[in-house]
Amino acid sequence: MIKTCDVLIAGTGVSGVYSALNLKENLKILLISKEGLRDCNSYLAQGGISTALNRDDIEPYIKDTLIAGNYKNDKEAVEVLVRESRSNIERLIKYNVPFDRTEKNTLQYTREGAHSTFRIAHIKDQTGKYIMEALYKELEKRSNIEILEECTLVDIIKKDNKCLGGICNYKGEEIQVHAKSTLLATGGLGGLFTSTTNFSSLTGDGISIALKNNVAIKDINYLQLHPTVLYEKFSSGKRLLLSESLRGEGGKIKNLKSQEFVDSLKPRDIVSKAILNEIDKTPDTPFVYLDLTHINKDYLIKRFPFLYNECLKRGYHMEKDLLPISPAHHYAMGGIKVNLSAQTSLPNLYAVGETACTGVHGNNRLASNSLLEGVVFGYRCAQKINSDLYFSNSSNYPTKEDLVEYLKEKVDENYAKLFNC
């Protein structure tokens, strides 16, 4: 079978879907998912999505990201992430993402490890789920976007050193998809590990395809453990992540003697290393504890309803039981090397989200920067594709309005405002 489209997007997490929604509606888009639409790590995100609070918070936020990444970050990418964070949060709000709010109807923020202040917008303890559901509803309104579930990208089509689409396995049948632009948003590689917070289906497909086709890879050795994952003796594969916001709201990490041995709000690599060192002292008991027993039960149920119920299913009452934890694989900071517009080393091939490496995270991602990276660079990717394909796809001679929209994307923000005078 052969299908044609303007843009092929592999992956239905936040970066792939957000990119699709920000492409021009005169572009024909094919959006494919390896399993179901919702089988993506974005859907699992608990804590929230970071954002600069205001102009005064831009430099502190940049600094926090650099410190967490051990200054191995791409500084320019970090500045883009932070400076464009607020505008993308506003776009999510326009897509009806129901962020938690204060009594004054302003965004409510929490704090997580290595953040110097409360700057993480959230929806209870299932931020990813609510963001994705809002974006999926937007997809339903777009007649130019076709979705295929249970459709796996197995390779790209390459000719004359250009990407011309992809080869997919759709329910056992091979499909060749001819596309002007191809976007890899295939997620991470946690499915390769026996202990992970990821879906088992996320096995680094995009990175594998890039390696096969000599597309540049960057920092693939930068992998992150999440320090607070519920320990279950007989579990294997995907485990229950206990959100970093639990510590941001007062949770403490303690050893088997109920002693605090690490600052719970240090960067993830520091906390994970401290926990592993502590576990080494008691090899017959391979866990430590997350202590929430000093926090009011009603508050825990209201603020963390999903996690409270998930722990209850496993026999733990957050308000009175110490929760056994140990680190597990969580995130890949490295991946397919891209520029600030998500372009790879192969023309017409783009990558966004966890499968890409913008360099923004350094070798240790700052908490709640993953959803933000997906939307900031997903938006930038969409604007680049729009710029390249918009006029080439117009069935009519470009109008004055077309030209204005095109120029707005090319000039700086202040100059663009002149078109609205």
Buried (B, 14 or more C-beta within 10 A) or exposed (E): EEBEBBBBBBBBBBBBBBBBBBBBEBBBBBBBBBBEBBBBBBBBBBBBBBBBBEEEBBEBBBEBBBBBBBEBBBBEBBBBBBBBBBEBBEBBBEEEBEBBEEEEEEBBBBBBBBBEEEBBBBBBBBBBBBBBBBBBEBBEEBEBBEBBBBBBBBBBBBEEEEBBBBBBBBEEEEBBBBBBBBBBBBBBBBBBBEBBBBBBBBBBBBBBBBBEBEBEBBBBEBBBBBBBBBBEEEBEBBBBBBBBBBBBBEBBBBBBEEEEBBBBBBBBBBBBBBBBEBBEEEEEEEBBBBBBBEBEBEEBBEBBEBBBEBBEEBEBBBBEBBBBBBBBBBBBBBBBBBBBBBBBBBEBBBBBBBBBBBBBBBBBBBBBBBBBBBBBBBBBBBBBBBBBBBBEBEEEEEEEEBEEBBEBEEEEEEEBEEEEE
